């Protein structure tokens, strides 16, 4: 049987999703809890491998098992062995052709940025923070340059293992609610550090350090050195993964989202 799980996690203390020798990753933490619950190793396949410090509210994994357990048992049972920073939100039986990574047709990330003269300890690790104001309309103008299918080499980490730098960025939405700026990035897929590198450029424009037209130059250069430094991971969330309707993958649990939600659950 193939089973999919929806996962929430606070990535602050983890070295990203993917298993590593030192063991401090979300994947290893989840799989250790699944082994405790099921009594056997249950390797997982994930929709998107998040980086160190990045969070997940819409992460999806799948695994194959011969164990006969009710779906609610996979939620409660695995959660009993997880730390407070990781929780299974739902479990659902899937057909054999479902694949958490390869049947996904789009991914959405949110970046939450707290803009205030003084930092807040209550938001540490969960939001990015700037002490200087941002120009919302300038950032929106700069972001429009990136929408569409492009070679995003200028926003690609040197460690990226993607086969091609060409991705289709469907939309970038930016909204302000009080001291929070919430950025939504929706694309077919993302390169390693792509969202954080775009964020660095948008913030440079928002702070008036570059004009909105600068983004055109950066994109066309195909040169990572022309872009701004990689922005902090603190406010980045894998928010949603899109799958064909026939798989009926549950939506993320937005009731647990602690920040402004300009777009409701869309």
C-alpha positions as CSV (number, residue, x, y, z in Angstrom):
1,X,0.0,0.0,0.0
2,X,1.2,3.5,-0.8
3,X,0.4,6.1,1.8
4,X,0.8,9.9,1.7
5,X,1.4,12.1,4.7
6,X,1.0,15.9,5.2
7,X,3.7,17.3,7.4
8,X,4.1,20.5,9.4
9,X,7.5,21.4,10.8
10,X,9.4,24.3,12.3
11,X,12.7,24.1,10.5
12,X,14.6,26.4,12.8
13,X,16.7,23.8,14.5
14,X,17.0,21.4,11.6
15,X,19.7,21.1,8.9
16,X,17.0,21.0,6.2
17,X,14.8,18.1,5.0
18,X,17.2,15.6,3.4
19,X,18.9,12.9,5.5
20,X,22.6,13.7,6.3
21,X,25.3,11.8,8.2
22,X,24.9,13.9,11.4
23,X,21.2,13.1,11.5
24,X,19.8,16.5,12.4
25,X,17.2,16.7,9.6
26,X,13.4,16.6,9.3
27,X,13.5,13.4,7.2
28,X,15.5,11.5,9.6
29,X,13.4,12.7,12.5
30,X,10.2,11.7,10.7
31,X,11.5,8.3,9.6
32,X,12.8,7.5,13.1
33,X,9.3,8.2,14.5
34,X,7.7,6.0,11.8
35,X,10.1,3.2,12.6
36,X,9.1,3.4,16.3
37,X,5.4,3.3,15.4
38,X,5.6,0.7,12.7
39,X,8.4,-1.5,13.9
40,X,10.1,-1.5,10.5
41,X,12.1,1.0,8.4
42,X,9.7,3.1,6.2
43,X,11.8,5.3,3.8
44,X,9.9,8.4,2.6
45,X,9.9,10.3,-0.7
46,X,9.2,14.0,-0.4
47,X,7.6,16.7,-2.5
48,X,10.4,19.2,-2.0
49,X,13.6,19.2,-0.1
50,X,13.7,22.4,2.1
51,X,17.0,24.0,3.3
52,X,18.4,24.6,6.7
53,X,16.0,26.8,8.7
54,X,13.2,26.6,6.2
55,X,9.7,25.5,7.5
56,X,6.9,23.4,6.1
57,X,3.2,23.8,6.3
58,X,2.3,22.0,3.1
59,X,5.0,19.4,2.8
60,X,3.9,16.0,1.4
61,X,5.7,12.6,1.6
62,X,4.8,9.1,0.5
63,X,6.0,5.7,1.5
64,X,5.1,2.1,0.8
65,X,4.2,-0.4,3.4
66,X,2.5,-3.8,4.0
67,X,1.4,-2.8,7.5
68,X,-2.4,-2.7,8.0
69,X,-3.1,0.4,10.1
70,X,-6.0,2.8,10.0
71,X,-5.1,6.2,8.5
72,X,-5.8,8.1,11.7
73,X,-3.4,5.7,13.4
74,X,-0.6,6.9,11.1
75,X,-1.3,10.4,12.3
76,X,-1.6,9.9,16.0
77,X,0.8,7.0,16.2
78,X,3.7,8.7,14.4
79,X,3.1,12.0,16.2
80,X,3.5,10.2,19.5
81,X,7.2,9.7,18.7
82,X,7.9,13.1,17.1
83,X,9.3,16.2,18.8
84,X,7.1,19.3,19.2
85,X,8.7,20.8,16.1
86,X,7.3,18.2,13.7
87,X,3.8,16.8,13.3
88,X,1.9,14.7,10.8
89,X,-1.4,16.5,9.8
90,X,-3.1,13.8,7.7
91,X,-2.6,10.4,6.2
92,X,-4.2,9.1,3.1
93,X,-4.0,5.9,1.0
94,X,-2.9,6.6,-2.5
95,X,-2.9,4.6,-5.8
96,X,0.5,3.2,-6.8
97,X,1.0,5.9,-9.5
98,X,1.0,8.7,-6.9
99,X,4.5,10.1,-6.3
100,X,5.1,12.9,-3.8
101,X,7.7,14.5,-6.0
102,X,7.1,13.5,-9.6
103,X,3.3,13.8,-9.8
104,X,3.4,17.3,-8.3
105,X,2.8,20.0,-11.0
106,X,3.4,23.1,-8.9
107,X,4.8,24.3,-5.6
108,X,4.0,27.4,-3.5
109,X,6.3,29.1,-1.0
110,X,5.5,31.9,1.4
111,X,8.0,34.3,2.8
112,X,7.0,36.2,5.9
113,X,8.9,39.4,6.6
114,X,8.5,41.5,9.8
115,X,9.4,45.1,9.1
116,X,9.8,47.1,12.3
117,X,12.5,49.3,13.9
118,X,12.9,46.7,16.7
119,X,13.2,42.9,16.4
120,X,10.7,40.7,18.1
121,X,12.0,37.6,20.1
122,X,8.6,36.0,19.6
123,X,9.2,35.9,15.9
124,X,12.8,34.8,15.9
125,X,13.4,32.0,13.4
126,X,9.8,32.1,12.1
127,X,10.0,35.5,10.2
128,X,12.6,37.4,8.4
129,X,13.2,40.8,9.9
130,X,14.2,44.2,8.6
131,X,14.4,47.5,10.6
132,X,14.1,49.8,7.5
133,X,10.8,50.5,5.5
134,X,10.1,48.8,2.2
135,X,8.5,50.2,-0.9
136,X,5.7,47.7,-1.7
137,X,5.0,49.0,-5.2
138,X,8.6,49.0,-6.3
139,X,8.9,45.3,-5.2
140,X,5.8,44.4,-7.1
141,X,7.1,46.1,-10.2
142,X,10.4,44.2,-9.9
143,X,8.7,40.9,-9.3
144,X,6.6,41.1,-12.5
145,X,9.8,40.8,-14.6
146,X,10.3,37.3,-13.2
147,X,6.9,35.9,-14.0
148,X,6.8,33.4,-16.9
149,X,9.2,30.7,-18.1
150,X,12.8,31.8,-17.8
151,X,16.4,30.7,-17.2
152,X,16.8,31.5,-13.5
153,X,20.6,30.9,-13.4
154,X,21.1,34.3,-11.8
155,X,19.0,33.0,-8.8
156,X,20.5,29.5,-8.6
157,X,22.8,28.2,-5.9
158,X,26.2,26.8,-7.0
159,X,25.1,23.6,-5.2
160,X,21.9,23.2,-7.2
161,X,21.5,19.8,-8.7
162,X,18.6,20.5,-11.0
163,X,18.9,19.3,-14.6
164,X,17.9,22.6,-16.0
165,X,17.7,26.2,-14.7
166,X,14.6,26.9,-16.8
167,X,11.5,27.1,-14.6
168,X,8.0,28.5,-15.0
169,X,7.2,31.0,-12.3
170,X,3.5,31.4,-12.4
171,X,3.1,34.2,-10.0
172,X,4.7,36.4,-7.3
173,X,2.2,38.1,-5.0
174,X,3.3,40.6,-2.3
175,X,0.9,42.0,0.3
176,X,1.4,44.2,3.4
177,X,-0.6,43.8,6.5
178,X,0.6,46.1,9.3
179,X,4.3,45.3,10.0
180,X,4.2,42.1,8.0
181,X,5.0,41.7,4.3
182,X,3.9,38.3,3.0
183,X,5.4,37.1,-0.3
184,X,3.8,34.2,-2.3
185,X,5.9,32.4,-4.9
186,X,4.1,29.8,-7.1
187,X,6.0,27.9,-9.8
188,X,6.3,24.5,-11.6
189,X,9.4,23.9,-9.5
190,X,12.2,25.9,-7.8
191,X,16.0,25.8,-8.0
192,X,18.1,25.5,-4.9
193,X,18.0,28.8,-3.0
194,X,15.9,30.4,-5.8
195,X,13.2,31.9,-3.6
196,X,15.8,33.3,-1.1
197,X,17.9,34.7,-3.9
198,X,14.8,36.4,-5.4
199,X,13.9,37.7,-1.9
200,X,17.4,39.3,-1.6
201,X,16.8,41.2,-4.8
202,X,13.3,42.2,-4.0
203,X,14.4,43.6,-0.6
204,X,17.2,45.5,-2.3
205,X,14.6,47.1,-4.5
206,X,12.2,47.7,-1.6
207,X,14.9,49.5,0.4
208,X,15.8,51.7,-2.6
209,X,19.2,50.3,-3.1
210,X,18.3,49.3,-6.7
211,X,15.6,50.5,-9.1
212,X,12.8,48.0,-10.1
213,X,14.3,47.9,-13.6
214,X,17.5,46.3,-12.1
215,X,15.7,43.0,-11.9
216,X,15.5,42.8,-15.7
217,X,19.3,43.1,-15.8
218,X,19.8,40.4,-13.1
219,X,17.5,37.9,-14.9
220,X,19.1,38.5,-18.3
221,X,22.7,38.2,-16.9
222,X,22.3,34.5,-16.0
223,X,25.0,35.3,-13.5
224,X,24.5,34.6,-9.8
225,X,27.1,37.3,-9.0
226,X,24.9,40.0,-10.4
227,X,22.1,39.3,-7.9
228,X,21.8,40.3,-4.2
229,X,23.1,38.0,-1.4
230,X,20.9,35.0,-0.4
231,X,18.3,36.2,2.0
232,X,17.8,34.7,5.5
233,X,15.8,31.4,5.6
234,X,13.8,32.3,8.8
235,X,10.6,33.4,7.1
236,X,10.5,30.8,4.3
237,X,7.7,28.2,4.2
238,X,6.8,25.4,1.8
239,X,3.2,26.3,1.8
240,X,1.5,24.0,-0.7
241,X,2.2,21.4,-3.3
242,X,-0.2,21.0,-6.2
243,X,-1.3,17.5,-7.5
244,X,-3.8,16.4,-10.0
245,X,-7.4,16.4,-8.6
246,X,-7.8,12.7,-9.0
247,X,-5.4,12.1,-6.1
248,X,-7.6,14.3,-3.8
249,X,-4.6,15.4,-1.7
250,X,-5.8,17.4,1.3
251,X,-5.1,21.1,1.6
252,X,-2.7,22.3,4.2
253,X,-4.1,23.0,7.6
254,X,-4.3,26.8,7.4
255,X,-5.9,27.0,10.8
256,X,-2.4,26.5,12.1
257,X,-0.9,29.4,10.1
258,X,0.1,32.0,12.7
259,X,0.7,35.0,10.4
260,X,-1.5,37.2,8.1
261,X,-3.0,35.2,5.3
262,X,-3.8,37.8,2.5
263,X,-5.0,35.1,0.1
264,X,-7.0,32.9,2.5
265,X,-6.4,29.3,1.4
266,X,-6.1,29.9,-2.3
